[in-house]
Amino acid sequence: MAAVPADLSINARWILPMTTRGLILEAHSLIVRDGRIAEILPRAEARMKYAPTMTVDRPAHLLMPGLVNAHTNAAMSLFRDIAAGLPLNGRLSEIIRPLERRFVNREFVHDGVLVSIAGMLKTGVTCFGDMYMFPGETARTAALQGMRAVIGMPVSDIPSPWAKGCDECLSRALAVHDEYRDHPFISTAFAPQATLNLSDEALTRVLTLANELDAGIFIRMHESTAAVGESLQRHGRRPLERLEDLGLLTPALNAIHMTHLNDEDIARALRTGIAVTLCPESNLKSGSPPPPIAALASAGMRLGVGSDGPATNGDQDLWSEIKLLTLLSRQSGDSAHVVAPWDALAAATRGGASALGLEAQIGTLETGKWADRCCMDLSGPSTQPLYDPLTQLVFSGGREMVTDVWVGGRLLLAESGLTRLDWPGVSARATAWASRLGSGGQ
C-alpha cells in the first residue's frame, strides 16, 4: 500500500493532547495535512503509513496545544508599565486615557498588536481574544501574521478615537464582522464597554446582533466592590443579575475577571452556562483580590485564562497565570477544591478555546482540528530531574522553554526564532512610540 502524503510529521518525546485528564503519549507522531491534524499515532506506525513533506524531530520536547489567551488588549503593549508606580485607577484616568485620546489611531494599534503578537508567540500562545479600539486593524494585523484571534468589537456610549457613541460602534463593528466572516483564523465578538453606563436598550441590541450573527460577547464583570455597588445603585441588581434579566447570560458570553462574587453569583453563572476568563496576575498587580478560583473550579465552571492588557499586567505570559491558578486555589484551605496542574493547563488551552467559542476548532490535539500547537523543551535545568512532565510543566515551566509554535500548520516560531514577524523593525517602531508617548508628543 502506498504511503499517504502529508505536509508535516512532528516527532516529540511526549505529546500532551489535552483530551483526557493526565493522558501523555510517548513515542508518537502528530501528522498535519492542509493545516489540520490528520492523526496522532505511534511513531513506528506513522513512518509506515505517511510520507510527509517535512519531518521535525524534537527528542527532548513535549508537544501540546497552543495556549489560548482568552482576554487581552494587544495594542496596549505600547503603554507597557507607563507610570507603573501609580495606583491602577490613577494610571488609567490621569495617564493612559489622555494618551489614548491623543495618540491612538490605526498606526498605533497596528504597531502595538505586532509587539504583542511577538510576545505571545514567544510564550506559546497561538490564539488571543482581544478588546480594544480599531478592531479592524487588530484583525488585519493578526491575519497578516498568521495569528488566530477573536476580535472583540467595542460597544460604548463614551466617545473614543474609534467611534463617537453606541450607534457608530455597532455600525463599524458590523463592517468588521462582514470583512472577516469567512476568514479561517479571524472571528469576531461584541465587547460592550463600561456596561454600567450602557442602557438596557443598547445591551439588548448587542444581544440581538450577536444572536443573528452567531457571534460571542465579551464583558468585563464584577471587577470590584465599587462596580457591584454602582450596579446595585443604578440598576437595583448585581451585574450578573441584570445581564440575566436582559438575556445576555448564555454560553456565548465570556465574562472576564469576575473577582467579586458571592455564592448566588456563582450559582447564576453556572446555571446559565457562561464562560469565565480569569486574569489573576493582572488582578494582583492592580491591587484587587484574586477571583474565587477554587469556588469557580469546584462548581464546574467553564474556565479560561487571560493575561489582560500589557498596560495593566506588563506581559502576556500565560505560564505565570497557569501557575497562579493552582497556587491561589490552595489558599481556600480545602484540598478537595485545589486546581490540579492538568486543570490549570486546561484553562489555558481547551478552556480558553471554549470561552472564545472555538472549542470545535482548537484547544486540544485531535484529528480534524486546526494544527495550532507549541513545543516545549523539557531538557533544561528548571525541569531536571524530570519525574512528571505535566506537573513540572505547570510548576516549573515558562516561556523560555517554548521552542516552536504553529498556527494552522504554519510555523511561526522555529527553535525560538520568529519566522514571519520582523522583530527588529517592530522593535524600532515601538521605541519610536515610547519617545513620542514619553514626551507627551512634543
C-alpha positions as CSV (number, residue, x, y, z in Angstrom):
1,M,0.0,0.0,0.0
2,A,1.3,3.4,-1.0
3,A,2.2,5.8,1.8
4,V,-0.3,8.6,2.4
5,P,1.1,12.1,1.6
6,A,1.2,14.6,4.4
7,D,2.6,18.1,4.9
8,L,4.4,17.5,8.3
9,S,5.2,14.9,10.8
10,I,6.3,16.1,14.3
11,N,8.1,13.6,16.5
12,A,8.3,14.8,20.0
13,R,9.3,12.7,23.1
14,W,5.9,13.4,24.6
15,I,2.6,14.6,23.2
16,L,0.0,16.1,25.6
17,P,-3.3,16.2,23.6
18,M,-5.3,17.6,26.5
19,T,-8.2,15.4,25.5
20,T,-8.2,13.1,28.6
21,R,-7.1,14.1,32.0
22,G,-3.5,13.1,32.6
23,L,-3.0,11.4,29.2
24,I,0.5,11.8,27.8
25,L,1.6,9.9,24.8
26,E,5.2,8.8,24.3
27,A,7.0,7.8,21.0
28,H,4.1,9.1,19.0
29,S,3.9,11.4,15.9
30,L,1.5,14.1,15.0
31,I,0.6,14.3,11.3
32,V,-0.5,17.5,9.6
33,R,-2.4,17.9,6.3
34,D,-3.8,21.1,5.0
35,G,-3.3,22.9,8.2
36,R,-5.2,20.4,10.3
37,I,-4.3,17.4,12.4
38,A,-4.6,14.3,10.3
39,E,-3.7,11.8,13.0
40,I,-1.7,11.1,16.2
41,L,-0.3,7.6,16.2
42,P,2.7,5.6,17.4
43,R,5.9,6.7,15.6
44,A,6.6,3.3,14.0
45,E,3.1,3.2,12.5
46,A,3.4,6.8,11.3
47,R,6.6,6.0,9.4
48,M,4.9,3.1,7.6
49,K,1.6,5.0,6.9
50,Y,2.6,8.5,5.9
51,A,5.1,10.2,3.6
52,P,5.4,13.7,5.0
53,T,7.0,16.5,3.0
54,M,8.7,17.6,6.2
55,T,9.7,15.9,9.4
56,V,10.5,17.7,12.7
57,D,12.2,15.7,15.4
58,R,12.1,17.1,19.0
59,P,13.6,14.3,21.1
60,A,13.6,16.2,24.4
61,H,10.3,18.1,23.9
62,L,6.7,18.0,24.8
63,L,4.2,18.9,22.1
64,M,0.9,20.3,23.3
65,P,-2.0,22.5,22.1
66,G,-1.1,26.2,21.7
67,L,-2.1,28.4,24.6
68,V,-5.2,30.5,24.3
69,N,-5.1,34.0,25.8
70,A,-8.8,34.5,26.3
71,H,-8.5,38.2,27.2
72,T,-6.1,40.9,26.3
73,N,-5.8,44.4,24.9
74,A,-3.0,43.7,22.5
75,A,-2.4,47.2,21.2
76,M,-1.8,48.5,24.7
77,S,1.7,46.9,24.7
78,L,2.8,50.4,23.7
79,F,1.6,51.6,27.2
80,R,3.5,48.8,28.9
81,D,4.4,49.8,32.5
82,I,3.9,53.6,31.9
83,A,3.6,55.3,35.3
84,A,3.7,51.8,36.9
85,G,4.2,53.4,40.4
86,L,0.7,54.9,40.4
87,P,-2.4,53.1,41.6
88,L,-4.3,51.5,38.6
89,N,-7.2,53.9,38.6
90,G,-4.9,56.9,38.7
91,R,-2.8,55.4,35.9
92,L,-5.8,54.9,33.7
93,S,-7.6,58.2,34.3
94,E,-4.6,60.5,34.7
95,I,-2.0,59.0,32.3
96,I,-3.3,56.3,29.9
97,R,-6.8,57.7,28.9
98,P,-5.4,61.1,28.0
99,L,-2.6,59.4,25.9
100,E,-5.2,57.3,24.2
101,R,-7.3,60.3,23.2
102,R,-4.2,62.0,21.8
103,F,-2.3,59.2,20.1
104,V,-4.4,56.0,19.5
105,N,-5.1,55.5,15.8
106,R,-4.7,52.7,13.3
107,E,-0.9,53.0,13.2
108,F,-0.7,52.8,17.0
109,V,-2.9,49.7,17.1
110,H,-1.0,48.1,14.2
111,D,2.4,48.5,15.9
112,G,1.1,47.7,19.4
113,V,-0.5,44.5,18.2
114,L,2.7,43.4,16.4
115,V,4.6,43.8,19.7
116,S,2.0,41.7,21.5
117,I,1.9,39.0,18.8
118,A,5.7,38.6,19.0
119,G,5.5,38.3,22.8
120,M,2.6,35.9,22.7
121,L,4.3,33.6,20.1
122,K,7.4,33.5,22.2
123,T,5.3,32.2,25.1
124,G,3.4,29.6,23.1
125,V,0.2,31.5,22.6
126,T,-1.5,30.6,19.2
127,C,-4.8,32.4,19.7
128,F,-6.0,35.5,21.6
129,G,-9.2,37.2,22.4
130,D,-8.9,41.0,22.1
131,M,-10.9,44.0,23.3
132,Y,-9.7,47.4,22.1
133,M,-10.3,50.3,19.7
134,F,-9.8,50.0,16.0
135,P,-10.7,46.2,16.0
136,G,-10.4,46.1,12.2
137,E,-6.8,47.0,12.4
138,T,-6.2,44.3,15.1
139,A,-7.9,41.8,12.8
140,R,-5.9,42.8,9.8
141,T,-2.6,42.8,11.6
142,A,-3.2,39.4,13.2
143,A,-4.3,37.9,9.9
144,L,-1.2,39.1,8.0
145,Q,0.9,37.5,10.7
146,G,-1.0,34.2,10.5
147,M,-2.1,34.5,14.1
148,R,-5.5,33.3,15.3
149,A,-7.7,35.8,17.1
150,V,-11.2,36.5,18.2
151,I,-11.7,40.3,17.9
152,G,-13.9,41.9,20.5
153,M,-15.5,44.9,18.9
154,P,-16.1,47.7,21.4
155,V,-19.6,49.0,22.1
156,S,-19.7,52.1,24.2
157,D,-21.7,55.3,24.7
158,I,-18.4,57.0,25.7
159,P,-16.7,58.7,22.7
160,S,-13.3,57.3,21.7
161,P,-10.8,57.8,18.9
162,W,-12.6,54.9,17.1
163,A,-16.3,55.9,17.5
164,K,-18.4,58.7,18.9
165,G,-21.0,56.5,20.5
166,C,-23.0,53.3,20.6
167,D,-24.6,53.7,17.1
168,E,-21.3,54.3,15.4
169,C,-19.6,51.4,17.4
170,L,-22.3,49.0,16.1
171,S,-22.1,50.1,12.5
172,R,-18.3,49.9,12.5
173,A,-18.5,46.5,14.3
174,L,-20.8,45.1,11.6
175,A,-18.4,46.2,8.9
176,V,-15.5,44.4,10.7
177,H,-17.6,41.3,11.1
178,D,-18.6,41.3,7.4
179,E,-15.0,41.7,6.3
180,Y,-13.8,38.6,8.3
181,R,-16.9,36.4,8.4
182,D,-15.2,33.7,6.3
183,H,-11.6,34.1,7.4
184,P,-10.1,30.8,8.7
185,F,-8.1,32.5,11.5
186,I,-10.1,35.6,12.5
187,S,-13.6,35.7,14.1
188,T,-15.4,38.4,15.8
189,A,-17.4,39.1,19.0
190,F,-19.2,42.0,20.5
191,A,-17.4,43.7,23.5
192,P,-19.7,46.1,25.4
193,Q,-17.6,48.5,27.4
194,A,-18.5,50.2,30.7
195,T,-21.7,48.2,30.8
196,L,-22.9,50.2,33.9
197,N,-23.2,53.2,31.5
198,L,-24.9,51.3,28.7
199,S,-28.6,51.3,28.7
200,D,-30.7,48.2,28.7
201,E,-31.8,49.0,25.1
202,A,-28.1,49.2,24.0
203,L,-27.3,45.8,25.6
204,T,-30.4,44.3,24.1
205,R,-29.3,45.5,20.6
206,V,-25.9,43.8,21.2
207,L,-27.6,40.6,22.1
208,T,-29.9,40.7,19.1
209,L,-27.0,41.2,16.7
210,A,-24.8,38.6,18.4
211,N,-27.6,36.0,18.0
212,E,-28.2,37.0,14.4
213,L,-24.5,36.7,13.5
214,D,-23.8,33.7,15.8
215,A,-21.1,35.9,17.5
216,G,-19.8,35.8,21.0
217,I,-20.0,38.6,23.6
218,F,-17.1,39.7,25.8
219,I,-17.8,41.7,29.0
220,R,-15.6,42.6,31.9
221,M,-17.7,41.9,35.0
222,H,-17.6,42.1,38.8
223,E,-14.2,43.7,38.8
224,S,-14.5,45.5,42.1
225,T,-16.9,46.0,45.0
226,A,-17.4,49.6,43.7
227,A,-18.6,48.3,40.3
228,V,-21.0,45.9,42.0
229,G,-22.2,48.6,44.4
230,E,-22.7,51.0,41.5
231,S,-24.8,48.4,39.6
232,L,-27.0,48.0,42.7
233,Q,-27.4,51.8,43.0
234,R,-28.1,52.4,39.3
235,H,-30.0,49.3,38.3
236,G,-31.1,47.7,41.5
237,R,-29.3,44.5,40.7
238,R,-25.9,43.0,40.7
239,P,-24.2,42.9,37.3
240,L,-24.8,39.2,36.6
241,E,-28.4,39.5,37.7
242,R,-29.0,42.5,35.4
243,L,-27.5,40.7,32.4
244,E,-29.5,37.6,33.1
245,D,-32.7,39.6,33.1
246,L,-31.7,41.1,29.7
247,G,-30.9,37.6,28.3
248,L,-27.2,38.0,27.9
249,L,-26.1,35.2,30.2
250,T,-25.7,32.4,27.7
251,P,-22.9,30.0,26.7
252,A,-21.8,32.6,24.2
253,L,-20.8,35.1,26.9
254,N,-17.1,35.3,28.0
255,A,-17.3,37.0,31.5
256,I,-13.9,38.5,32.3
257,H,-12.2,39.0,35.7
258,M,-15.2,38.1,38.0
259,T,-13.2,38.8,41.1
260,H,-16.0,39.9,43.4
261,L,-18.6,37.1,43.5
262,N,-20.9,35.7,46.1
263,D,-22.4,32.2,46.2
264,E,-25.5,33.4,44.3
265,D,-23.4,34.9,41.5
266,I,-21.5,31.6,41.1
267,A,-24.7,29.6,41.0
268,R,-26.2,32.0,38.4
269,A,-23.1,31.8,36.2
270,L,-23.1,28.0,36.4
271,R,-26.8,27.7,35.7
272,T,-26.6,29.9,32.6
273,G,-23.6,28.2,31.2
274,I,-21.4,31.3,30.7
275,A,-17.6,31.0,30.4
276,V,-15.4,32.8,32.9
277,T,-12.0,34.1,32.0
278,L,-9.7,34.7,34.9
279,C,-6.8,37.1,34.9
280,P,-5.2,36.5,38.3
281,E,-1.8,38.2,37.7
282,S,-3.5,41.4,36.5
283,N,-5.8,41.4,39.5
284,L,-2.9,41.1,41.9
285,K,-0.9,43.7,40.2
286,S,-3.8,46.2,40.3
287,G,-4.3,45.6,44.0
288,S,-7.5,43.7,43.6
289,P,-8.1,40.3,45.3
290,P,-7.8,37.3,43.1
291,P,-11.0,35.7,41.8
292,P,-12.5,32.9,43.9
293,I,-10.6,30.3,41.8
294,A,-11.3,27.3,44.0
295,A,-15.0,28.0,44.2
296,L,-15.4,28.5,40.5
297,A,-13.4,25.4,39.7
298,S,-15.2,23.2,42.2
299,A,-18.5,24.4,40.8
300,G,-17.6,23.0,37.4
301,M,-17.5,26.4,35.7
302,R,-16.1,26.8,32.1
303,L,-12.8,28.5,32.9
304,G,-10.4,30.2,30.5
305,V,-7.4,32.3,31.5
306,G,-6.2,35.6,30.1
307,S,-3.3,38.0,30.6
308,D,-5.3,41.2,30.5
309,G,-3.6,44.0,28.7
310,P,0.1,44.9,28.9
311,A,-0.8,48.3,30.4
312,T,-2.2,46.6,33.5
313,N,-0.2,43.4,33.6
314,G,3.1,44.2,31.9
315,D,3.3,40.9,30.0
316,Q,1.1,38.4,28.2
317,D,2.8,35.3,29.5
318,L,0.2,32.7,30.3
319,W,2.6,30.4,32.1
320,S,2.6,32.7,35.2
321,E,-1.2,32.7,35.0
322,I,-1.3,28.9,34.8
323,K,0.9,28.6,37.9
324,L,-1.2,31.2,39.8
325,L,-4.4,29.3,39.1
326,T,-3.3,26.3,41.0
327,L,-1.3,28.1,43.7
328,L,-4.1,30.6,44.5
329,S,-6.7,27.9,44.7
330,R,-4.7,26.4,47.6
331,Q,-5.5,29.5,49.7
332,S,-9.0,28.2,50.3
333,G,-7.5,25.6,52.6
334,D,-9.8,23.0,51.1
335,S,-7.6,20.4,49.4
336,A,-10.7,18.9,47.7
337,H,-11.1,22.1,45.7
338,V,-7.5,22.7,44.6
339,V,-7.0,23.3,40.9
340,A,-4.8,20.4,39.8
341,P,-2.0,21.1,37.3
342,W,-4.0,19.4,34.4
343,D,-7.0,21.7,35.1
344,A,-4.8,24.8,35.2
345,L,-3.3,23.8,31.9
346,A,-6.8,23.0,30.5
347,A,-7.9,26.5,31.3
348,A,-5.2,27.9,29.1
349,T,-5.9,25.6,26.2
350,R,-9.3,23.9,25.8
351,G,-10.9,26.2,28.4
352,G,-9.8,29.3,26.6
353,A,-10.9,27.9,23.3
354,S,-14.4,27.3,24.8
355,A,-14.5,30.8,26.2
356,L,-13.8,32.2,22.7
357,G,-16.3,29.9,21.0
358,L,-13.6,27.9,19.3
359,E,-13.7,24.6,21.1
360,A,-14.6,22.7,17.9
361,Q,-11.6,24.1,16.1
362,I,-8.7,24.4,18.6
363,G,-7.7,23.8,22.2
364,T,-6.9,20.1,22.0
365,L,-4.8,17.9,19.7
366,E,-7.4,15.8,17.9
367,T,-8.0,14.7,14.3
368,G,-9.7,17.3,12.3
369,K,-8.8,20.3,14.5
370,W,-6.5,23.1,13.3
371,A,-2.9,22.3,13.9
372,D,-2.3,25.0,16.5
373,R,0.4,23.8,18.8
374,C,3.5,24.6,20.7
375,C,6.6,22.6,21.6
376,M,8.3,22.8,25.0
377,D,11.9,21.9,25.7
378,L,12.0,19.9,28.9
379,S,15.7,19.3,28.9
380,G,16.7,22.5,30.7
381,P,17.7,23.0,34.4
382,S,14.3,24.1,35.5
383,T,12.8,20.7,34.8
384,Q,15.6,18.4,35.8
385,P,15.4,15.8,37.1
386,L,12.2,15.1,35.3
387,Y,9.6,12.9,37.1
388,D,6.2,14.1,35.7
389,P,6.2,16.2,32.5
390,L,2.7,17.6,33.1
391,T,3.2,18.6,36.7
392,Q,6.7,20.0,36.1
393,L,5.5,21.9,33.1
394,V,2.9,23.8,35.3
395,F,5.1,24.4,38.3
396,S,8.5,24.8,36.7
397,G,7.6,25.6,33.1
398,G,8.0,29.0,31.5
399,R,8.2,30.9,28.3
400,E,11.9,30.2,28.0
401,M,11.0,26.6,27.3
402,V,8.9,27.4,24.2
403,T,10.9,26.5,21.0
404,D,8.3,26.0,18.2
405,V,4.8,27.4,17.5
406,W,2.5,26.5,14.7
407,V,-0.8,28.1,13.8
408,G,-3.0,26.3,11.3
409,G,0.1,24.2,10.4
410,R,2.2,27.3,9.7
411,L,5.5,27.5,11.6
412,L,5.6,31.0,13.3
413,L,8.3,30.3,15.8
414,A,11.1,27.9,14.9
415,E,13.7,27.0,17.5
416,S,12.8,30.1,19.5
417,G,13.1,32.4,16.4
418,L,10.2,34.3,14.8
419,T,9.8,33.1,11.2
420,R,7.4,35.7,9.8
421,L,7.4,38.8,12.0
422,D,10.2,41.3,11.5
423,W,11.1,41.9,15.2
424,P,13.9,44.4,14.6
425,G,11.6,46.6,12.6
426,V,8.7,46.2,15.1
427,S,11.1,46.9,18.0
428,A,12.3,50.1,16.3
429,R,8.7,51.3,15.8
430,A,7.9,50.5,19.5
431,T,10.9,52.6,20.6
432,A,9.8,55.5,18.4
433,W,6.3,55.3,20.1
434,A,8.0,55.3,23.5
435,S,9.7,58.5,22.6
436,R,6.5,60.1,21.5
437,L,4.4,59.0,24.4
438,G,7.1,59.7,27.0
439,S,7.4,63.2,25.8
440,G,3.7,63.8,25.5
441,G,4.1,64.0,21.8
442,Q,6.4,67.0,21.9
